[in-house]
């Protein structure tokens, strides 16, 4: 194992890392590179190592940002979809209840109005009949006096 440089100014060695295990993607590894390429490789490896390693402890950091963000995005999308579906169901139930209520109100109001008019006409006819009977009695009493 070889010591690697982290790229810090104080040239502190953070951890022993196998340099051959860190290879840039899309770059071929050539053992016959000149020294200038080795310096570039060391800098790129140092940036890889410094991204993965904690500067104080030398331990690798586990990145939970990407998976948890992905879970929150998936959960957020699903939660938003469920919330929209709940709103749609609530709106449908509200409109159905409103429609049934208005239909029942209109039908019962019309029936009650018709029943009220029938009772009113019946009671009014009784009052008129009773006044006519009273008038007939009074005229018969006057007719008997003459």
Secondary structure, 3 states (H helix, E strand, C coil): CEECCCCCCCCCCCCEECHHHCCCCCCCCCCCCCHHHHHHHHHHHHHHHHHHECCCCCCECCCCHHHHHHHHHHHHHHHHHHHHHHHHHHHHHHHHHHHHHHHHHHHHHHHHHHHHHHHHHHHHHHHHHHHHHHHHHHHHHHHHHC
